[in-house]
Structures are given as structure tokens and as C-alpha cells.
């Protein structure tokens, strides 16, 4: 247990180091928030009137959970860029020379980006309230949805950790991250009902982790939730979201640790 406590303590120290960069470089958070708010305004006021929902309902309330999910998935890109920057600056070599847990660099990065993206999500929720989004269920359902988003954010951060240690520069990390994220967020139910997609894309959108998390939030918060078909993702989106999170962590956390060990040799 002393080893575990040390790993947790060192990870928290590294997370604090990463978070201290935010007030020093406020543009990181400012432009991330602006980008997400632009998506809200663009789809709510420009395209919202042209996208009817099966069964009716407010498109803005349909959209906002999807915008939150898109922000969660963009956490992967933020982590990849930060991890690549640390590798290129020789941080791994410097930390390796210190009496600290080697896992702290990875866990600290994932934890700091979890806190960073939680702050962005809070700002987005306030923006959503301003344009008409509401939670129509109780406090427990709202907290359950927020917890799901944080859980998926943590899993996406480990994908970013793995990407960040496998690319040579920050520019490449940015390109690879968005190449991975954009298909997930657009071939989904975030912006349009899945039944409007081509028939061969509908099963992909149905099982897409971005889709199931968005459907889970809409279900928990009482927002419009049209879905393409009956089945596990449509009937049990919360369960499938948890399953996706476990799978992503089981795959990318070990891959990230293995790559970190290879860089540390």
C-alpha cells in the first residue's frame, strides 16, 4: 500500500504541475471554450431550424448534450498535445532521475486534463442554459450524467497519452487527434438524429461511443432522444457507455504504460 500511496501522491503532484500551466497560459482554456461555444451557436441558431427531430422537441435541448460529449472527446487531443510537448522537452528523462513513481507522469497528465475539461464543461453548461437547454429530471440524474462524462473524459485522456507518446511533434499530435475524433463525433447522434444517416452508417452511429454517451445524457436529463433502432445502445445507453469506458481503459492504459517504459529505457 505504501507504493500505491506514493504513486497516488506523485500523480497528484504532477497533475498540480500541469494545472498551474492554465493560469500561466490562459489562451489554452479560452480558445477551447470559444470553440465549443461557437459550435453551440452555429448549430443552435444557424442550422437548428433546418434539422427537424422525429417526434418533435427542442433542437437546442437535443444538441447541448451532444456538444458536451464532443468536448469530452476533444479531451483526447488536449492530452495528446500536452504529452508530446512533455516528451519533446525531455520531461520523461528528468522525472526518471527523481525518486518518484514512474506512473505519475501518465496518471498526473490524465488527472490534470480531467480537471481542466471539467471546468470547460461547467462553462458550456452555463452557456447551454443561456440558449435554452434545461435538465428536466432530478439532481441525482444530473449528477449521474456529469459523472459519466468525467469517466469517459478520463478514458479519452489515456487515448491521448498513447497518441502523444507515439508522434514526433505537437503539430502531428494535433492532426492525428482530430483525425481520430472527427469521424467519431460526426458519424453519431450528436448533431442529427441517426435515422437521417445512410442505412449503412446507422449501425456504426448506433454503437459509436460518442452516440451512446450522448443518448445516455439525453435519457438521464430528459432531453429529446430520437434513436435509430431498438437494441442495447438505444435501450441501455448508460450501461453501454460504462462498457465502452472499461474497454477503452483496458486497451489504452496498458498501451500507454508500455510505450512510456519504452521511452524511459
C-alpha positions in Angstrom: 0.0 0.0 0.0 2.9 2.4 0.6 3.8 2.0 -3.1 0.2 2.7 -4.1 0.1 5.8 -1.8 3.3 7.0 -3.3 2.1 6.6 -6.8 -1.1 8.5 -6.0 0.8 11.3 -4.2 3.3 11.7 -7.1 0.5 11.6 -9.6 -1.3 14.4 -7.8 1.9 16.4 -7.7 2.4 16.1 -11.5 -1.3 16.9 -12.0 -0.8 20.1 -10.0 2.2 21.0 -12.1 0.2 20.6 -15.2 -2.8 22.6 -13.9 -0.5 25.5 -12.9 0.1 26.0 -16.6 -3.5 27.0 -17.2 -3.4 30.4 -15.5 0.1 31.0 -17.0 -1.2 30.2 -20.5 -4.9 31.2 -20.3 -5.3 31.0 -24.0 -5.4 27.2 -23.7 -8.7 27.3 -21.9 -10.0 30.4 -23.5 -9.8 29.1 -27.1 -11.1 25.7 -26.1 -14.2 27.3 -24.6 -14.7 29.7 -27.5 -14.5 26.8 -30.0 -17.2 24.8 -28.1 -19.4 27.9 -27.7 -19.1 28.5 -31.4 -20.4 25.0 -32.1 -23.4 25.7 -29.8 -24.3 29.0 -31.5 -23.7 27.7 -35.0 -25.9 24.7 -34.8 -28.5 26.2 -32.5 -29.1 29.4 -34.4 -27.9 28.7 -38.0 -28.8 25.0 -38.6 -31.3 24.4 -35.8 -34.3 25.4 -37.7 -33.4 23.2 -40.7 -33.0 20.0 -38.6 -36.4 18.6 -37.5 -36.5 16.0 -34.7 -38.6 12.8 -35.1 -41.4 13.1 -32.6 -40.8 16.8 -32.1 -38.9 18.6 -29.3 -36.4 21.4 -28.9 -33.4 21.0 -31.1 -31.3 23.1 -28.7 -32.1 20.6 -25.9 -31.3 17.8 -28.3 -28.0 19.5 -29.3 -26.4 20.5 -26.0 -25.7 17.0 -24.6 -24.0 16.3 -27.9 -21.9 19.4 -27.6 -20.8 18.3 -24.1 -19.9 14.9 -25.5 -17.9 16.4 -28.3 -15.9 18.5 -25.7 -15.3 15.3 -23.8 -13.9 13.5 -26.8 -11.7 16.6 -27.7 -10.0 15.9 -24.3 -8.1 13.2 -26.2 -6.5 15.9 -28.5 -5.6 18.2 -25.5 -3.9 15.3 -23.7 -2.0 14.2 -26.8 -0.6 17.7 -27.4 0.4 18.1 -23.8 2.0 14.6 -23.7 4.0 15.2 -26.9 5.2 18.6 -25.6 6.4 16.9 -22.4 8.3 14.2 -24.3 10.0 16.7 -26.7 11.1 18.8 -23.7 12.8 15.9 -22.1 10.4 15.8 -19.1 10.4 12.0 -19.0 14.2 11.9 -18.7 14.2 14.5 -15.9 11.4 12.7 -14.0 13.2 9.4 -14.4 16.1 10.8 -12.5 13.9 11.7 -9.5 12.8 9.4 -6.6 9.2 9.2 -7.8 6.7 6.7 -9.2 7.2 6.3 -12.9 3.4 6.0 -13.4 3.0 9.6 -12.0 3.7 11.3 -15.3 0.9 9.4 -17.0 -1.6 9.4 -14.2 -0.9 13.1 -13.5 -1.5 14.1 -17.1 -4.8 12.2 -17.2 -5.9 13.7 -13.9 -5.0 17.2 -14.7 -6.8 17.1 -18.1 -9.8 15.6 -16.3 -10.0 18.7 -14.0 -9.2 21.0 -17.0 -12.0 19.6 -19.1 -14.4 19.6 -16.2 -14.0 23.3 -15.9 -14.7 23.7 -19.6 -17.9 21.6 -19.3 -19.1 23.8 -16.5 -18.8 26.9 -18.7 -20.5 25.1 -21.5 -23.4 24.1 -19.3 -23.9 27.7 -18.3 -23.8 28.7 -22.0 -26.4 26.0 -22.7 -28.7 27.3 -20.0 -28.5 30.7 -21.7 -29.6 29.4 -25.1 -32.5 27.3 -23.8 -31.1 23.9 -22.6 -32.7 22.5 -19.4 -32.5 19.4 -17.3 -36.0 18.0 -16.8 -35.2 15.3 -14.3 -33.7 15.4 -10.8 -30.4 16.3 -9.2 -29.3 12.6 -9.0 -29.9 12.1 -12.7 -27.9 15.3 -13.5 -25.0 14.2 -11.3 -25.1 10.7 -12.9 -24.8 12.3 -16.3 -21.9 14.5 -15.1 -20.2 11.5 -13.6 -20.5 9.6 -16.9 -18.9 12.5 -18.8 -16.0 12.6 -16.4 -15.5 8.9 -16.5 -15.3 9.0 -20.4 -13.1 12.0 -20.2 -10.6 10.1 -18.1 -10.7 7.2 -20.6 -10.2 9.6 -23.6 -7.2 11.1 -21.8 -5.5 7.7 -21.8 -6.0 7.5 -25.6 -4.4 11.0 -25.8 -1.5 9.7 -23.6 -0.8 6.9 -26.0 -1.1 9.1 -29.1 1.1 11.8 -27.6 4.0 9.3 -27.0 3.8 7.9 -30.5 4.0 11.0 -32.6 7.1 13.2 -33.2 5.8 16.7 -32.8 2.9 18.7 -31.3 1.6 19.5 -34.8 1.4 15.9 -35.7 -0.4 15.1 -32.3 -3.0 17.8 -33.2 -3.6 16.4 -36.6 -3.7 12.7 -35.5 -6.0 13.6 -32.6 -8.6 15.4 -34.8 -8.4 12.7 -37.5 -9.4 10.2 -34.8 -12.1 12.4 -33.1 -13.9 14.0 -36.0 -15.3 10.7 -37.5 -16.5 9.7 -34.0 -18.3 12.9 -33.3 -19.9 13.5 -36.8 -20.9 9.9 -37.6 -23.1 9.9 -34.5 -26.3 11.3 -33.0 -24.6 14.4 -31.7 -25.9 16.9 -34.4 -28.6 15.0 -36.2 -30.9 12.1 -35.4 -29.2 8.8 -36.5 -32.2 7.8 -38.7 -31.3 10.6 -41.1 -27.9 9.0 -41.9 -27.5 6.5 -44.8 -28.6 3.0 -43.8 -25.1 1.5 -43.9 -23.9 4.2 -41.5 -26.7 3.8 -39.0 -25.3 0.7 -37.2 -21.9 2.5 -36.9 -23.6 5.5 -35.4 -25.7 3.3 -33.1 -22.7 1.7 -31.4 -20.4 4.7 -31.6 -19.2 5.5 -28.1 -20.0 9.2 -28.7 -23.6 8.3 -29.6 -24.2 6.1 -26.6 -22.8 8.7 -24.2 -25.0 11.4 -25.9 -28.0 9.1 -25.7 -27.3 8.4 -22.0 -27.1 12.1 -21.2 -30.4 12.8 -23.0 -32.1 9.9 -21.2 -30.8 10.9 -17.8 -31.6 14.6 -18.3 -35.0 14.2 -20.1 -33.8 15.9 -23.3 -35.2 14.8 -26.8 -33.6 11.4 -27.6 -34.7 10.0 -31.0 -32.7 6.9 -31.9 -32.2 4.8 -35.0 -33.4 1.4 -33.8 -34.3 -0.7 -30.8 -31.4 -2.6 -29.3 -28.8 -2.4 -26.5 -27.4 1.0 -27.3 -30.9 2.5 -27.6 -32.4 0.8 -24.5 -29.4 0.8 -22.2 -27.1 3.7 -23.2 -25.8 4.1 -19.7 -24.7 0.5 -19.5 -23.1 0.6 -22.9 -21.3 3.8 -22.1 -19.8 2.2 -18.9 -18.8 -0.8 -21.0 -17.1 1.4 -23.6 -15.2 3.2 -20.9 -13.9 -0.1 -19.4 -12.8 -1.3 -22.9 -11.0 2.0 -23.7 -9.2 2.0 -20.4 -8.3 -1.7 -20.6 -6.8 -1.2 -24.1 -5.1 2.2 -24.0 -3.9 2.4 -20.4 -1.6 -0.6 -20.8 -0.5 0.6 -24.2 0.4 4.0 -22.8 2.3 2.4 -19.9 4.2 0.1 -22.3 5.1 3.0 -24.6 6.2 5.0 -21.6 8.5 2.2 -20.4 10.0 2.0 -24.0 10.7 5.8 -23.9 12.3 5.5 -20.5 14.9 2.9 -21.5 
